[in-house]
Amino acid sequence: MGYSFEWADLPEPATTARSRHQAHIELGELCRVCTDKYHSLAAAYHFHLNIAGMAFCRDGMRRTGMTYQATAQPFPDWPFDDIDDWRSADQSRRNAYFEAERAASAQTVAGMVGIPEFKLTSNGPWLVGAREIEQALVLYQASSPSLHAEMEGGMTCG
C-alpha cells in the first residue's frame, strides 16, 4: 500500500489536463494522450510514500502536534444504480454527487487545530486544505527545538 499526495489546486495547464483526464475516467474511458499529459504536467505537484514512509511522517507529525485524533464521517452513498445510470445521468446530478464527495473529502472537526489523522491513515480521497496545513505548520513551529532537530535531521543508514 502506498500514499499519493497531489496539490488540490494545480496551476494551469495542469488543472485543465487533470479535468480532461477525470472526464475520461468518469465515462469509463482510458485516453492515453490525456492521461500522459496530465501525469507529465502534474508530476512536480505529486508526492508518494510507501506505508513505512507514511508511518514515519505521521509519527513525526503526531509528536510535533500537527495532527489530532478524530473519527471520519461517512462519505455520501453512491446515488446511481450502476455505471450506465452514472453515464446517462444529467450533469447536474453528477455534479451534486461530486460536491458532496468533495465536502466529505475535506471534512475537519470543529474546534480542532491541525490535520485529522484519519486523512493520513487510509486511502480515502482525502483533501487536506490550506488552513489545515497552515495550522499544522504553526503547531510544528511551536514544538521544541530539540524535536525540530530530530525531525529535520533525517534518517541515516548505519
N, C-alpha and C positions, 0 to 999 in steps of 0.2 A: 504494500500500500504506500502511496506517496501523496504529497500535498502539492498542489499547484496554486500559485498566487498570481493574480493579474490585477493591474490597476482597473478600477471600475470605470473611471473616466479617462479613456485613452485620448491622446491628441490625434488630430487628423494627419494623415489619411487612414490611420489605424482604426479609428472609430467607424468609418464608412466600410472598411474591409470587414470588420467584425460583424456589422449589421448584415452585410451580404452573406457572409458565411453562416450566420444564425438563421437567416431567412431560408437558406437551402436546407439546413438541418430541420427546421420546423416542418418543411414539406417532405421530409424523409429522403432527401436527395444528398448526394455527395458530389459537390463540384470541386474537383481537384484544383482548378485555377483559383477559385475564391478561397479555398482552404489554404493553399500555399501562400497566397498573397497576404491573407490575414496573419498567418503564423510568422511570416517574414517581417511584416510591419510591426507586429506586437511583441516580437521576441525580446526587445530591450525592456519591456514592461512586465515580463514574466519572471517568476522566481519559483524554483522547485526544491523540495526537500523530501528525503525518504522518511520513513516512520521514525527512525532513530534520530535523525537531524531535527525533526519537528519536536520530538520529546525533549531534546537538549534545549532547543529555543524556548519551548513552552515552560520548562523548568526555570530558566533564567528570567523569563518574563514574570512568572509567578513570584519568584524570590525578590524581584525588584518592585513588586506591587503593581505591575502593568495590567494584570488580569484579575478577574474575580469569578467566583463560582456562581453559577446560576443554571436553571433548567430552561432549555429551549421550549418555546411554544410551538405547537404543531404547524406544519405547512398546510395550505389550503388543499382540500380534496380535489382530485382531478375531476373537473366537471363535464368531461366528454365521455361518450360511450366507448369510443375506440379511436384509432388513428384516422379512420375515414371521417368520423364525426369532427375531429380536430381539423382536418384538411378542408372540410366543406363548411366549417363554422364561419360565421360573419367575423370580420377582423375585429370589430368592437368586442365581441365575446372572447376572442383570444387575448386581446389587449387587457381586458378586465382580469383574466387569469394571470397574465404576466405581471400586472401591477400588484395583485395580491401576493404572488410568489416573491416578487422583489421586496415587498414590505416585510414578509416573513424572513427573507434572507438578511435583511438589515436590522432585525429586531435587537433591542437592547433592554436593559432593566432600569426602570425609572429610579432615579436616586443613586445609581451605581456609577462609578467612575472607572474608565479604562475599557478593556476588551473582555467580553464574557468568554470564558474558556471554552464553552461549547462550540464557538466558532473555530476553535483551533484543535478540536479533538475528534471531529467527524468529517466525512467527505460531503457534507451538505453543500448546497450552493451559497455559502455564507458571504455576506458583504460586510467588510469592516470599514466603517466610514471615517472620513477625515477627522471628525470630532473625537471619535474613539481613539484614533491614532495620536492626536494631539494630547488628549488626556493621559494616555499611556506614556508618552514621552515626558510629560511633566512629572508623572509619578516616578519614572526612571531617574530623572534628574534629581528628585528629592531623596532617592535611596543613597546609601552610604558610599563614600569614595572607595572604600575597600571592595565593596560589591561591584562598583564600576570597573575597578582594575581587574577583578576576577572575570567579569563578563566580557570585557574588551580585550583580555589577554589572549583569547582564542584557545584552541586546543593544540596541544603539542604531542608529537609522537616520540616515543622513547627510543 
